[in-house]
């Protein structure tokens, strides 16, 4: 059976790396427009965003989806 992880584009990429890449490409303001969560719109930081996203599966899924959209456009 083929290895499923090989097909997962997020395999091996940390949430912190995803956030850093999105901040570099979009900035906090644009991220807050695309994914409306408070940790992106009010005093944003990677640290506070990581805490929130690790505890909130629906928000993490939205951020991961945004990341996948951005890397396919590059």
Predicted model as a PDB file, atoms N, CA, C, CB and O in Angstrom, pLDDT in the B-factor column:
MODEL        1                                                                  
ATOM      1  N   UNK A   1       0.841  -1.173   0.000  1.00 49.00           N  
ATOM      2  CA  UNK A   1       0.000   0.000   0.000  1.00 49.00           C  
ATOM      3  C   UNK A   1       0.891   1.243   0.000  1.00 49.00           C  
ATOM      4  CB  UNK A   1      -0.959  -0.005   1.218  1.00 49.00           C  
ATOM      5  O   UNK A   1       1.841   1.306   0.780  1.00 49.00           O  
ATOM      6  N   UNK A   2       0.610   2.235  -0.855  1.00 59.00           N  
ATOM      7  CA  UNK A   2       1.448   3.435  -0.914  1.00 59.00           C  
ATOM      8  C   UNK A   2       1.362   4.237   0.379  1.00 59.00           C  
ATOM      9  CB  UNK A   2       1.038   4.311  -2.097  1.00 59.00           C  
ATOM     10  O   UNK A   2       0.357   4.205   1.089  1.00 59.00           O  
ATOM     11  N   UNK A   3       2.429   4.944   0.659  1.00 60.00           N  
ATOM     12  CA  UNK A   3       2.504   5.765   1.869  1.00 60.00           C  
ATOM     13  C   UNK A   3       1.616   6.996   1.707  1.00 60.00           C  
ATOM     14  CB  UNK A   3       3.971   6.184   2.165  1.00 60.00           C  
ATOM     15  O   UNK A   3       1.863   7.826   0.832  1.00 60.00           O  
ATOM     16  N   UNK A   4       0.589   7.119   2.541  1.00 58.00           N  
ATOM     17  CA  UNK A   4      -0.347   8.239   2.472  1.00 58.00           C  
ATOM     18  C   UNK A   4       0.326   9.573   2.779  1.00 58.00           C  
ATOM     19  CB  UNK A   4      -1.498   8.014   3.433  1.00 58.00           C  
ATOM     20  O   UNK A   4      -0.081  10.602   2.240  1.00 58.00           O  
ATOM     21  N   UNK A   5       1.340   9.576   3.628  1.00 59.00           N  
ATOM     22  CA  UNK A   5       2.010  10.821   3.986  1.00 59.00           C  
ATOM     23  C   UNK A   5       2.672  11.474   2.779  1.00 59.00           C  
ATOM     24  CB  UNK A   5       3.043  10.566   5.069  1.00 59.00           C  
ATOM     25  O   UNK A   5       2.768  12.699   2.713  1.00 59.00           O  
ATOM     26  N   UNK A   6       3.121  10.681   1.844  1.00 65.00           N  
ATOM     27  CA  UNK A   6       3.771  11.217   0.654  1.00 65.00           C  
ATOM     28  C   UNK A   6       2.800  12.065  -0.170  1.00 65.00           C  
ATOM     29  CB  UNK A   6       4.334  10.077  -0.201  1.00 65.00           C  
ATOM     30  O   UNK A   6       3.228  12.963  -0.895  1.00 65.00           O  
ATOM     31  N   UNK A   7       1.522  11.794  -0.066  1.00 84.00           N  
ATOM     32  CA  UNK A   7       0.507  12.544  -0.813  1.00 84.00           C  
ATOM     33  C   UNK A   7       0.003  13.770  -0.058  1.00 84.00           C  
ATOM     34  CB  UNK A   7      -0.660  11.642  -1.139  1.00 84.00           C  
ATOM     35  O   UNK A   7      -0.669  14.615  -0.650  1.00 84.00           O  
ATOM     36  N   UNK A   8       0.303  13.887   1.201  1.00 86.00           N  
ATOM     37  CA  UNK A   8      -0.152  15.015   2.011  1.00 86.00           C  
ATOM     38  C   UNK A   8       0.818  16.181   1.854  1.00 86.00           C  
ATOM     39  CB  UNK A   8      -0.280  14.610   3.501  1.00 86.00           C  
ATOM     40  O   UNK A   8       1.962  16.089   2.299  1.00 86.00           O  
ATOM     41  N   UNK A   9       0.380  17.283   1.225  1.00 89.00           N  
ATOM     42  CA  UNK A   9       1.295  18.405   1.003  1.00 89.00           C  
ATOM     43  C   UNK A   9       1.733  19.099   2.292  1.00 89.00           C  
ATOM     44  CB  UNK A   9       0.645  19.410   0.098  1.00 89.00           C  
ATOM     45  O   UNK A   9       2.709  19.850   2.283  1.00 89.00           O  
ATOM     46  N   UNK A  10       1.035  18.861   3.387  1.00 91.00           N  
ATOM     47  CA  UNK A  10       1.403  19.485   4.660  1.00 91.00           C  
ATOM     48  C   UNK A  10       2.319  18.605   5.511  1.00 91.00           C  
ATOM     49  CB  UNK A  10       0.155  19.818   5.446  1.00 91.00           C  
ATOM     50  O   UNK A  10       2.789  19.031   6.566  1.00 91.00           O  
ATOM     51  N   UNK A  11       2.568  17.386   5.053  1.00 91.00           N  
ATOM     52  CA  UNK A  11       3.398  16.471   5.834  1.00 91.00           C  
ATOM     53  C   UNK A  11       4.804  17.044   6.018  1.00 91.00           C  
ATOM     54  CB  UNK A  11       3.468  15.090   5.150  1.00 91.00           C  
ATOM     55  O   UNK A  11       5.469  17.419   5.052  1.00 91.00           O  
ATOM     56  N   UNK A  12       5.234  17.104   7.255  1.00 92.00           N  
ATOM     57  CA  UNK A  12       6.585  17.573   7.567  1.00 92.00           C  
ATOM     58  C   UNK A  12       6.711  19.076   7.715  1.00 92.00           C  
ATOM     59  CB  UNK A  12       7.517  17.120   6.517  1.00 92.00           C  
ATOM     60  O   UNK A  12       7.796  19.576   8.012  1.00 92.00           O  
ATOM     61  N   UNK A  13       5.626  19.805   7.516  1.00 94.00           N  
ATOM     62  CA  UNK A  13       5.657  21.260   7.664  1.00 94.00           C  
ATOM     63  C   UNK A  13       5.009  21.625   8.990  1.00 94.00           C  
ATOM     64  CB  UNK A  13       4.933  21.970   6.474  1.00 94.00           C  
ATOM     65  O   UNK A  13       3.875  21.231   9.262  1.00 94.00           O  
ATOM     66  N   UNK A  14       5.728  22.375   9.810  1.00 97.00           N  
ATOM     67  CA  UNK A  14       5.189  22.748  11.114  1.00 97.00           C  
ATOM     68  C   UNK A  14       4.190  23.888  10.973  1.00 97.00           C  
ATOM     69  CB  UNK A  14       6.319  23.146  12.071  1.00 97.00           C  
ATOM     70  O   UNK A  14       4.213  24.638   9.998  1.00 97.00           O  
ATOM     71  N   UNK A  15       3.328  24.001  11.949  1.00 97.00           N  
ATOM     72  CA  UNK A  15       2.366  25.098  11.976  1.00 97.00           C  
ATOM     73  C   UNK A  15       3.103  26.438  12.042  1.00 97.00           C  
ATOM     74  CB  UNK A  15       1.399  24.948  13.179  1.00 97.00           C  
ATOM     75  O   UNK A  15       2.670  27.420  11.439  1.00 97.00           O  
ATOM     76  N   UNK A  16       4.193  26.473  12.761  1.00 97.00           N  
ATOM     77  CA  UNK A  16       4.977  27.708  12.843  1.00 97.00           C  
ATOM     78  C   UNK A  16       5.536  28.086  11.466  1.00 97.00           C  
ATOM     79  CB  UNK A  16       6.130  27.548  13.864  1.00 97.00           C  
ATOM     80  O   UNK A  16       5.527  29.262  11.100  1.00 97.00           O  
ATOM     81  N   UNK A  17       6.010  27.126  10.719  1.00 97.00           N  
ATOM     82  CA  UNK A  17       6.528  27.396   9.368  1.00 97.00           C  
ATOM     83  C   UNK A  17       5.412  27.896   8.453  1.00 97.00           C  
ATOM     84  CB  UNK A  17       7.174  26.124   8.768  1.00 97.00           C  
ATOM     85  O   UNK A  17       5.629  28.793   7.638  1.00 97.00           O  
ATOM     86  N   UNK A  18       4.235  27.325   8.588  1.00 97.00           N  
ATOM     87  CA  UNK A  18       3.085  27.765   7.804  1.00 97.00           C  
ATOM     88  C   UNK A  18       2.771  29.221   8.114  1.00 97.00           C  
ATOM     89  CB  UNK A  18       1.857  26.877   8.085  1.00 97.00           C  
ATOM     90  O   UNK A  18       2.596  30.031   7.203  1.00 97.00           O  
ATOM     91  N   UNK A  19       2.700  29.556   9.403  1.00 97.00           N  
ATOM     92  CA  UNK A  19       2.407  30.935   9.800  1.00 97.00           C  
ATOM     93  C   UNK A  19       3.470  31.899   9.303  1.00 97.00           C  
ATOM     94  CB  UNK A  19       2.289  31.037  11.312  1.00 97.00           C  
ATOM     95  O   UNK A  19       3.144  32.954   8.759  1.00 97.00           O  
ATOM     96  N   UNK A  20       4.722  31.553   9.483  1.00 97.00           N  
ATOM     97  CA  UNK A  20       5.808  32.439   9.045  1.00 97.00           C  
ATOM     98  C   UNK A  20       5.754  32.677   7.535  1.00 97.00           C  
ATOM     99  CB  UNK A  20       7.171  31.844   9.435  1.00 97.00           C  
ATOM    100  O   UNK A  20       5.980  33.797   7.077  1.00 97.00           O  
ATOM    101  N   UNK A  21       5.464  31.655   6.780  1.00 96.00           N  
ATOM    102  CA  UNK A  21       5.360  31.795   5.327  1.00 96.00           C  
ATOM    103  C   UNK A  21       4.190  32.695   4.941  1.00 96.00           C  
ATOM    104  CB  UNK A  21       5.204  30.422   4.671  1.00 96.00           C  
ATOM    105  O   UNK A  21       4.322  33.550   4.065  1.00 96.00           O  
ATOM    106  N   UNK A  22       3.044  32.500   5.596  1.00 97.00           N  
ATOM    107  CA  UNK A  22       1.876  33.328   5.293  1.00 97.00           C  
ATOM    108  C   UNK A  22       2.104  34.787   5.671  1.00 97.00           C  
ATOM    109  CB  UNK A  22       0.649  32.793   6.019  1.00 97.00           C  
ATOM    110  O   UNK A  22       1.706  35.691   4.937  1.00 97.00           O  
ATOM    111  N   UNK A  23       2.740  35.014   6.808  1.00 97.00           N  
ATOM    112  CA  UNK A  23       3.034  36.390   7.221  1.00 97.00           C  
ATOM    113  C   UNK A  23       3.976  37.043   6.213  1.00 97.00           C  
ATOM    114  CB  UNK A  23       3.656  36.420   8.644  1.00 97.00           C  
ATOM    115  O   UNK A  23       3.796  38.210   5.864  1.00 97.00           O  
ATOM    116  N   UNK A  24       4.968  36.311   5.748  1.00 97.00           N  
ATOM    117  CA  UNK A  24       5.918  36.857   4.778  1.00 97.00           C  
ATOM    118  C   UNK A  24       5.224  37.173   3.442  1.00 97.00           C  
ATOM    119  CB  UNK A  24       7.079  35.865   4.554  1.00 97.00           C  
ATOM    120  O   UNK A  24       5.521  38.188   2.812  1.00 97.00           O  
ATOM    121  N   UNK A  25       4.319  36.316   3.024  1.00 96.00           N  
ATOM    122  CA  UNK A  25       3.648  36.509   1.734  1.00 96.00           C  
ATOM    123  C   UNK A  25       2.521  37.531   1.805  1.00 96.00           C  
ATOM    124  CB  UNK A  25       3.099  35.191   1.237  1.00 96.00           C  
ATOM    125  O   UNK A  25       2.384  38.374   0.919  1.00 96.00           O  
ATOM    126  N   UNK A  26       1.709  37.453   2.867  1.00 96.00           N  
ATOM    127  CA  UNK A  26       0.477  38.236   2.920  1.00 96.00           C  
ATOM    128  C   UNK A  26       0.502  39.377   3.942  1.00 96.00           C  
ATOM    129  CB  UNK A  26      -0.666  37.329   3.228  1.00 96.00           C  
ATOM    130  O   UNK A  26      -0.087  40.434   3.715  1.00 96.00           O  
ATOM    131  N   UNK A  27       1.175  39.158   5.047  1.00 97.00           N  
ATOM    132  CA  UNK A  27       1.111  40.113   6.158  1.00 97.00           C  
ATOM    133  C   UNK A  27      -0.100  39.818   7.027  1.00 97.00           C  
ATOM    134  CB  UNK A  27       1.055  41.568   5.634  1.00 97.00           C  
ATOM    135  O   UNK A  27      -1.039  39.146   6.600  1.00 97.00           O  
ATOM    136  N   UNK A  28      -0.066  40.326   8.246  1.00 97.00           N  
ATOM    137  CA  UNK A  28      -1.136  40.051   9.209  1.00 97.00           C  
ATOM    138  C   UNK A  28      -2.473  40.614   8.769  1.00 97.00           C  
ATOM    139  CB  UNK A  28      -0.776  40.615  10.561  1.00 97.00           C  
ATOM    140  O   UNK A  28      -3.507  39.970   8.943  1.00 97.00           O  
ATOM    141  N   UNK A  29      -2.462  41.807   8.201  1.00 96.00           N  
ATOM    142  CA  UNK A  29      -3.723  42.452   7.825  1.00 96.00           C  
ATOM    143  C   UNK A  29      -4.483  41.629   6.779  1.00 96.00           C  
ATOM    144  CB  UNK A  29      -3.454  43.865   7.286  1.00 96.00           C  
ATOM    145  O   UNK A  29      -5.683  41.391   6.918  1.00 96.00           O  
ATOM    146  N   UNK A  30      -3.777  41.202   5.743  1.00 96.00           N  
ATOM    147  CA  UNK A  30      -4.407  40.392   4.698  1.00 96.00           C  
ATOM    148  C   UNK A  30      -4.819  39.020   5.247  1.00 96.00           C  
ATOM    149  CB  UNK A  30      -3.448  40.220   3.499  1.00 96.00           C  
ATOM    150  O   UNK A  30      -5.874  38.504   4.879  1.00 96.00           O  
ATOM    151  N   UNK A  31      -4.015  38.438   6.104  1.00 97.00           N  
ATOM    152  CA  UNK A  31      -4.387  37.157   6.713  1.00 97.00           C  
ATOM    153  C   UNK A  31      -5.672  37.306   7.513  1.00 97.00           C  
ATOM    154  CB  UNK A  31      -3.254  36.630   7.618  1.00 97.00           C  
ATOM    155  O   UNK A  31      -6.539  36.433   7.479  1.00 97.00           O  
ATOM    156  N   UNK A  32      -5.791  38.422   8.236  1.00 96.00           N  
ATOM    157  CA  UNK A  32      -6.999  38.684   9.015  1.00 96.00           C  
ATOM    158  C   UNK A  32      -8.229  38.862   8.145  1.00 96.00           C  
ATOM    159  CB  UNK A  32      -6.806  39.908   9.865  1.00 96.00           C  
ATOM    160  O   UNK A  32      -9.340  38.534   8.563  1.00 96.00           O  
ATOM    161  N   UNK A  33      -8.040  39.378   6.940  1.00 96.00           N  
ATOM    162  CA  UNK A  33      -9.174  39.502   6.008  1.00 96.00           C  
ATOM    163  C   UNK A  33      -9.573  38.141   5.449  1.00 96.00           C  
ATOM    164  CB  UNK A  33      -8.824  40.461   4.853  1.00 96.00           C  
ATOM    165  O   UNK A  33     -10.759  37.851   5.295  1.00 96.00           O  
ATOM    166  N   UNK A  34      -8.594  37.319   5.149  1.00 96.00           N  
ATOM    167  CA  UNK A  34      -8.879  36.019   4.535  1.00 96.00           C  
ATOM    168  C   UNK A  34      -9.365  34.986   5.551  1.00 96.00           C  
ATOM    169  CB  UNK A  34      -7.639  35.497   3.834  1.00 96.00           C  
ATOM    170  O   UNK A  34     -10.215  34.154   5.233  1.00 96.00           O  
ATOM    171  N   UNK A  35      -8.829  35.038   6.765  1.00 95.00           N  
ATOM    172  CA  UNK A  35      -9.245  34.131   7.840  1.00 95.00           C  
ATOM    173  C   UNK A  35      -9.560  35.023   9.035  1.00 95.00           C  
ATOM    174  CB  UNK A  35      -8.122  33.042   8.186  1.00 95.00           C  
ATOM    175  O   UNK A  35      -8.657  35.471   9.742  1.00 95.00           O  
ATOM    176  N   UNK A  36     -10.829  35.270   9.251  1.00 94.00           N  
ATOM    177  CA  UNK A  36     -11.246  36.221  10.273  1.00 94.00           C  
ATOM    178  C   UNK A  36     -11.172  35.609  11.670  1.00 94.00           C  
ATOM    179  CB  UNK A  36     -12.662  36.707   9.990  1.00 94.00           C  
ATOM    180  O   UNK A  36     -12.157  35.098  12.203  1.00 94.00           O  
ATOM    181  N   UNK A  37      -9.981  35.679  12.239  1.00 95.00           N  
ATOM    182  CA  UNK A  37      -9.790  35.256  13.621  1.00 95.00           C  
ATOM    183  C   UNK A  37      -9.034  36.358  14.348  1.00 95.00           C  
ATOM    184  CB  UNK A  37      -9.023  33.893  13.703  1.00 95.00           C  
ATOM    185  O   UNK A  37      -8.151  37.003  13.782  1.00 95.00           O  
ATOM    186  N   UNK A  38      -9.383  36.558  15.576  1.00 94.00           N  
ATOM    187  CA  UNK A  38      -8.884  37.674  16.367  1.00 94.00           C  
ATOM    188  C   UNK A  38      -7.359  37.695  16.499  1.00 94.00           C  
ATOM    189  CB  UNK A  38      -9.501  37.631  17.730  1.00 94.00           C  
ATOM    190  O   UNK A  38      -6.762  38.771  16.534  1.00 94.00           O  
ATOM    191  N   UNK A  39      -6.738  36.550  16.571  1.00 94.00           N  
ATOM    192  CA  UNK A  39      -5.282  36.525  16.753  1.00 94.00           C  
ATOM    193  C   UNK A  39      -4.545  37.071  15.532  1.00 94.00           C  
ATOM    194  CB  UNK A  39      -4.813  35.101  17.042  1.00 94.00           C  
ATOM    195  O   UNK A  39      -3.347  37.343  15.610  1.00 94.00           O  
ATOM    196  N   UNK A  40      -5.245  37.236  14.398  1.00 96.00           N  
ATOM    197  CA  UNK A  40      -4.643  37.848  13.211  1.00 96.00           C  
ATOM    198  C   UNK A  40      -4.974  39.338  13.118  1.00 96.00           C  
ATOM    199  CB  UNK A  40      -5.119  37.128  11.946  1.00 96.00           C  
ATOM    200  O   UNK A  40      -4.270  40.081  12.434  1.00 96.00           O  
ATOM    201  N   UNK A  41      -6.023  39.779  13.787  1.00 95.00           N  
ATOM    202  CA  UNK A  41      -6.484  41.154  13.604  1.00 95.00           C  
ATOM    203  C   UNK A  41      -6.200  42.077  14.788  1.00 95.00           C  
ATOM    204  CB  UNK A  41      -7.947  41.147  13.336  1.00 95.00           C  
ATOM    205  O   UNK A  41      -6.186  43.296  14.616  1.00 95.00           O  
ATOM    206  N   UNK A  42      -5.979  41.543  15.956  1.00 95.00           N  
ATOM    207  CA  UNK A  42      -5.754  42.360  17.150  1.00 95.00           C  
ATOM    208  C   UNK A  42      -4.433  41.981  17.803  1.00 95.00           C  
ATOM    209  CB  UNK A  42      -6.914  42.194  18.154  1.00 95.00           C  
ATOM    210  O   UNK A  42      -4.318  40.925  18.425  1.00 95.00           O  
ATOM    211  N   UNK A  43      -3.437  42.848  17.657  1.00 94.00           N  
ATOM    212  CA  UNK A  43      -2.108  42.643  18.230  1.00 94.00           C  
ATOM    213  C   UNK A  43      -1.545  41.266  17.850  1.00 94.00           C  
ATOM    214  CB  UNK A  43      -2.164  42.789  19.761  1.00 94.00           C  
ATOM    215  O   UNK A  43      -1.240  40.458  18.728  1.00 94.00           O  
ATOM    216  N   UNK A  44      -1.407  40.999  16.547  1.00 95.00           N  
ATOM    217  CA  UNK A  44      -0.990  39.667  16.097  1.00 95.00           C  
ATOM    218  C   UNK A  44       0.473  39.359  16.379  1.00 95.00           C  
ATOM    219  CB  UNK A  44      -1.246  39.529  14.628  1.00 95.00           C  
ATOM    220  O   UNK A  44       1.334  40.238  16.354  1.00 95.00           O  
ATOM    221  N   UNK A  45       0.722  38.103  16.643  1.00 96.00           N  
ATOM    222  CA  UNK A  45       2.089  37.589  16.769  1.00 96.00           C  
ATOM    223  C   UNK A  45       2.047  36.096  16.443  1.00 96.00           C  
ATOM    224  CB  UNK A  45       2.680  37.849  18.218  1.00 96.00           C  
ATOM    225  O   UNK A  45       1.010  35.444  16.556  1.00 96.00           O  
ATOM    226  N   UNK A  46       3.192  35.584  16.041  1.00 97.00           N  
ATOM    227  CA  UNK A  46       3.268  34.155  15.732  1.00 97.00           C  
ATOM    228  C   UNK A  46       2.987  33.347  16.995  1.00 97.00           C  
ATOM    229  CB  UNK A  46       4.659  33.785  15.143  1.00 97.00           C  
ATOM    230  O   UNK A  46       2.269  32.348  16.945  1.00 97.00           O  
ATOM    231  N   UNK A  47       3.541  33.767  18.114  1.00 96.00           N  
ATOM    232  CA  UNK A  47       3.378  33.015  19.358  1.00 96.00           C  
ATOM    233  C   UNK A  47       1.908  32.905  19.771  1.00 96.00           C  
ATOM    234  CB  UNK A  47       4.182  33.674  20.477  1.00 96.00           C  
ATOM    235  O   UNK A  47       1.426  31.810  20.061  1.00 96.00           O  
ATOM    236  N   UNK A  48       1.195  34.036  19.798  1.00 95.00           N  
ATOM    237  CA  UNK A  48      -0.212  33.986  20.214  1.00 95.00           C  
ATOM    238  C   UNK A  48      -1.059  33.219  19.198  1.00 95.00           C  
ATOM    239  CB  UNK A  48      -0.769  35.409  20.395  1.00 95.00           C  
ATOM    240  O   UNK A  48      -2.003  32.523  19.572  1.00 95.00           O  
ATOM    241  N   UNK A  49      -0.723  33.348  17.931  1.00 97.00           N  
ATOM    242  CA  UNK A  49      -1.467  32.621  16.905  1.00 97.00           C  
ATOM    243  C   UNK A  49      -1.259  31.117  17.027  1.00 97.00           C  
ATOM    244  CB  UNK A  49      -1.050  33.092  15.516  1.00 97.00           C  
ATOM    245  O   UNK A  49      -2.202  30.342  16.865  1.00 97.00           O  
ATOM    246  N   UNK A  50      -0.029  30.704  17.313  1.00 97.00           N  
ATOM    247  CA  UNK A  50       0.242  29.278  17.500  1.00 97.00           C  
ATOM    248  C   UNK A  50      -0.569  28.701  18.645  1.00 97.00           C  
ATOM    249  CB  UNK A  50       1.724  29.050  17.753  1.00 97.00           C  
ATOM    250  O   UNK A  50      -1.136  27.615  18.521  1.00 97.00           O  
ATOM    251  N   UNK A  51      -0.630  29.417  19.755  1.00 97.00           N  
ATOM    252  CA  UNK A  51      -1.401  28.942  20.912  1.00 97.00           C  
ATOM    253  C   UNK A  51      -2.857  28.759  20.516  1.00 97.00           C  
ATOM    254  CB  UNK A  51      -1.285  29.932  22.104  1.00 97.00           C  
ATOM    255  O   UNK A  51      -3.452  27.721  20.804  1.00 97.00           O  
ATOM    256  N   UNK A  52      -3.438  29.760  19.859  1.00 97.00           N  
ATOM    257  CA  UNK A  52      -4.843  29.685  19.465  1.00 97.00           C  
ATOM    258  C   UNK A  52      -5.088  28.564  18.456  1.00 97.00           C  
ATOM    259  CB  UNK A  52      -5.295  31.018  18.881  1.00 97.00           C  
ATOM    260  O   UNK A  52      -6.017  27.772  18.615  1.00 97.00           O  
ATOM    261  N   UNK A  53      -4.256  28.501  17.422  1.00 97.00           N  
ATOM    262  CA  UNK A  53      -4.488  27.520  16.358  1.00 97.00           C  
ATOM    263  C   UNK A  53      -4.301  26.087  16.835  1.00 97.00           C  
ATOM    264  CB  UNK A  53      -3.559  27.788  15.194  1.00 97.00           C  
ATOM    265  O   UNK A  53      -4.979  25.182  16.350  1.00 97.00           O  
ATOM    266  N   UNK A  54      -3.403  25.873  17.764  1.00 97.00           N  
ATOM    267  CA  UNK A  54      -3.211  24.515  18.293  1.00 97.00           C  
ATOM    268  C   UNK A  54      -4.405  24.058  19.122  1.00 97.00           C  
ATOM    269  CB  UNK A  54      -1.940  24.451  19.141  1.00 97.00           C  
ATOM    270  O   UNK A  54      -4.648  22.859  19.254  1.00 97.00           O  
ATOM    271  N   UNK A  55      -5.141  24.998  19.674  1.00 97.00           N  
ATOM    272  CA  UNK A  55      -6.304  24.660  20.504  1.00 97.00           C  
ATOM    273  C   UNK A  55      -7.623  24.695  19.738  1.00 97.00           C  
ATOM    274  CB  UNK A  55      -6.385  25.606  21.674  1.00 97.00           C  
ATOM    275  O   UNK A  55      -8.657  24.275  20.258  1.00 97.00           O  
ATOM    276  N   UNK A  56      -7.590  25.196  18.498  1.00 97.00           N  
ATOM    277  CA  UNK A  56      -8.828  25.426  17.760  1.00 97.00           C  
ATOM    278  C   UNK A  56      -8.744  24.769  16.381  1.00 97.00           C  
ATOM    279  CB  UNK A  56      -9.111  26.942  17.625  1.00 97.00           C  
ATOM    280  O   UNK A  56      -8.267  25.383  15.426  1.00 97.00           O  
ATOM    281  N   UNK A  57      -9.206  23.526  16.280  1.00 97.00           N  
ATOM    282  CA  UNK A  57      -9.063  22.772  15.026  1.00 97.00           C  
ATOM    283  C   UNK A  57      -9.698  23.446  13.804  1.00 97.00           C  
ATOM    284  CB  UNK A  57      -9.667  21.415  15.197  1.00 97.00           C  
ATOM    285  O   UNK A  57      -9.122  23.385  12.717  1.00 97.00           O  
ATOM    286  N   UNK A  58     -10.858  24.083  13.945  1.00 97.00           N  
ATOM    287  CA  UNK A  58     -11.503  24.703  12.781  1.00 97.00           C  
ATOM    288  C   UNK A  58     -10.667  25.861  12.248  1.00 97.00           C  
ATOM    289  CB  UNK A  58     -12.915  25.196  13.146  1.00 97.00           C  
ATOM    290  O   UNK A  58     -10.593  26.058  11.036  1.00 97.00           O  
ATOM    291  N   UNK A  59     -10.040  26.628  13.132  1.00 97.00           N  
ATOM    292  CA  UNK A  59      -9.209  27.757  12.704  1.00 97.00           C  
ATOM    293  C   UNK A  59      -7.924  27.247  12.051  1.00 97.00           C  
ATOM    294  CB  UNK A  59      -8.875  28.679  13.905  1.00 97.00           C  
ATOM    295  O   UNK A  59      -7.477  27.779  11.036  1.00 97.00           O  
ATOM    296  N   UNK A  60      -7.346  26.218  12.645  1.00 97.00           N  
ATOM    297  CA  UNK A  60      -6.128  25.644  12.061  1.00 97.00           C  
ATOM    298  C   UNK A  60      -6.408  25.124  10.650  1.00 97.00           C  
ATOM    299  CB  UNK A  60      -5.581  24.503  12.955  1.00 97.00           C  
ATOM    300  O   UNK A  60      -5.592  25.313   9.747  1.00 97.00           O  
ATOM    301  N   UNK A  61      -7.545  24.477  10.457  1.00 97.00           N  
ATOM    302  CA  UNK A  61      -7.911  23.963   9.136  1.00 97.00           C  
ATOM    303  C   UNK A  61      -8.020  25.097   8.120  1.00 97.00           C  
ATOM    304  CB  UNK A  61      -9.237  23.192   9.210  1.00 97.00           C  
ATOM    305  O   UNK A  61      -7.591  24.946   6.976  1.00 97.00           O  
ATOM    306  N   UNK A  62      -8.584  26.218   8.524  1.00 97.00           N  
ATOM    307  CA  UNK A  62      -8.695  27.369   7.623  1.00 97.00           C  
ATOM    308  C   UNK A  62      -7.326  27.927   7.261  1.00 97.00           C  
ATOM    309  CB  UNK A  62      -9.549  28.463   8.261  1.00 97.00           C  
ATOM    310  O   UNK A  62      -7.091  28.294   6.110  1.00 97.00           O  
ATOM    311  N   UNK A  63      -6.429  27.995   8.227  1.00 97.00           N  
ATOM    312  CA  UNK A  63      -5.078  28.505   7.978  1.00 97.00           C  
ATOM    313  C   UNK A  63      -4.316  27.541   7.072  1.00 97.00           C  
ATOM    314  CB  UNK A  63      -4.313  28.713   9.312  1.00 97.00           C  
ATOM    315  O   UNK A  63      -3.612  27.979   6.162  1.00 97.00           O  
ATOM    316  N   UNK A  64      -4.443  26.261   7.301  1.00 97.00           N  
ATOM    317  CA  UNK A  64      -3.787  25.279   6.447  1.00 97.00           C  
ATOM    318  C   UNK A  64      -4.328  25.362   5.021  1.00 97.00           C  
ATOM    319  CB  UNK A  64      -3.979  23.863   7.011  1.00 97.00           C  
ATOM    320  O   UNK A  64      -3.564  25.241   4.063  1.00 97.00           O  
ATOM    321  N   UNK A  65      -5.624  25.564   4.871  1.00 97.00           N  
ATOM    322  CA  UNK A  65      -6.224  25.704   3.547  1.00 97.00           C  
ATOM    323  C   UNK A  65      -5.700  26.958   2.848  1.00 97.00           C  
ATOM    324  CB  UNK A  65      -7.758  25.752   3.654  1.00 97.00           C  
ATOM    325  O   UNK A  65      -5.405  26.920   1.654  1.00 97.00           O  
ATOM    326  N   UNK A  66      -5.584  28.055   3.570  1.00 97.00           N  
ATOM    327  CA  UNK A  66      -5.032  29.291   3.014  1.00 97.00           C  
ATOM    328  C   UNK A  66      -3.594  29.071   2.561  1.00 97.00           C  
ATOM    329  CB  UNK A  66      -5.099  30.434   4.049  1.00 97.00           C  
ATOM    330  O   UNK A  66      -3.195  29.541   1.496  1.00 97.00           O  
ATOM    331  N   UNK A  67      -2.826  28.365   3.359  1.00 97.00           N  
ATOM    332  CA  UNK A  67      -1.435  28.064   3.009  1.00 97.00           C  
ATOM    333  C   UNK A  67      -1.365  27.260   1.711  1.00 97.00           C  
ATOM    334  CB  UNK A  67      -0.746  27.291   4.151  1.00 97.00           C  
ATOM    335  O   UNK A  67      -0.563  27.562   0.827  1.00 97.00           O  
ATOM    336  N   UNK A  68      -2.205  26.241   1.607  1.00 96.00           N  
ATOM    337  CA  UNK A  68      -2.213  25.415   0.397  1.00 96.00           C  
ATOM    338  C   UNK A  68      -2.597  26.241  -0.830  1.00 96.00           C  
ATOM    339  CB  UNK A  68      -3.183  24.234   0.561  1.00 96.00           C  
ATOM    340  O   UNK A  68      -2.035  26.043  -1.907  1.00 96.00           O  
ATOM    341  N   UNK A  69      -3.540  27.156  -0.679  1.00 95.00           N  
ATOM    342  CA  UNK A  69      -3.921  28.034  -1.788  1.00 95.00           C  
ATOM    343  C   UNK A  69      -2.754  28.935  -2.190  1.00 95.00           C  
ATOM    344  CB  UNK A  69      -5.145  28.888  -1.403  1.00 95.00           C  
ATOM    345  O   UNK A  69      -2.509  29.154  -3.377  1.00 95.00           O  
ATOM    346  N   UNK A  70      -2.051  29.445  -1.211  1.00 94.00           N  
ATOM    347  CA  UNK A  70      -0.945  30.362  -1.499  1.00 94.00           C  
ATOM    348  C   UNK A  70       0.250  29.650  -2.151  1.00 94.00           C  
ATOM    349  CB  UNK A  70      -0.495  31.049  -0.213  1.00 94.00           C  
ATOM    350  O   UNK A  70       0.872  30.201  -3.060  1.00 94.00           O  
ATOM    351  N   UNK A  71       0.570  28.451  -1.702  1.00 89.00           N  
ATOM    352  CA  UNK A  71       1.737  27.787  -2.291  1.00 89.00           C  
ATOM    353  C   UNK A  71       1.440  27.271  -3.695  1.00 89.00           C  
ATOM    354  CB  UNK A  71       2.195  26.633  -1.399  1.00 89.00           C  
ATOM    355  O   UNK A  71       2.361  27.096  -4.493  1.00 89.00           O  
ATOM    356  N   UNK A  72       0.179  27.027  -4.006  1.00 87.00           N  
ATOM    357  CA  UNK A  72      -0.146  26.580  -5.361  1.00 87.00           C  
ATOM    358  C   UNK A  72      -0.172  27.753  -6.330  1.00 87.00           C  
ATOM    359  CB  UNK A  72      -1.495  25.855  -5.378  1.00 87.00           C  
ATOM    360  O   UNK A  72      -0.057  27.554  -7.540  1.00 87.00           O  
ATOM    361  N   UNK A  73      -0.323  28.971  -5.819  1.00 82.00           N  
ATOM    362  CA  UNK A  73      -0.307  30.166  -6.686  1.00 82.00           C  
ATOM    363  C   UNK A  73       1.109  30.610  -7.008  1.00 82.00           C  
ATOM    364  CB  UNK A  73      -1.062  31.317  -6.022  1.00 82.00           C  
ATOM    365  O   UNK A  73       1.316  31.343  -7.975  1.00 82.00           O  
ATOM    366  N   UNK A  74       2.078  30.187  -6.230  1.00 63.00           N  
ATOM    367  CA  UNK A  74       3.462  30.657  -6.427  1.00 63.00           C  
ATOM    368  C   UNK A  74       4.155  29.965  -7.574  1.00 63.00           C  
ATOM    369  CB  UNK A  74       4.268  30.453  -5.170  1.00 63.00           C  
ATOM    370  O   UNK A  74       5.317  30.254  -7.859  1.00 63.00           O  
TER     371      UNK A  74                                                      
ENDMDL                                                                          
END                                                                             
